Amino acid sequence: MLFQMRDGHMELFAAIPEAWKSQEVSFRGFRGEAGICVSAKWKPNHCVEVEIYAEKEQTITICSEFFERKEICLNKGKNTYTFIK
């Protein structure tokens, strides 16, 4: 599973095969709830780059097995984040 969102909680790269963890893995344009569109890239050095397009300002929680849970405030439009383990 690359992406899941429910009740304002977003999880990225939650269940990727072990073999993928040593490769670059990405997805583009996945739709979440409340007008969110997400693209993300996992890099083997335990870095996750995330682009979130939001139709309105809102606060969500984002997490992955590769970084701790974070609460982020999204601005309307493009929001870019880099998370490092």
Secondary structure, DSSP 4 states (H G I P E B T S, - for coil): --EEEETTEEEESTT--GGGGGS-EEEEEEE-STTEEEEEEEETTTEEEEEEEESS-EEEEEEETTEEEEEEEEPSEEEEEEEE-
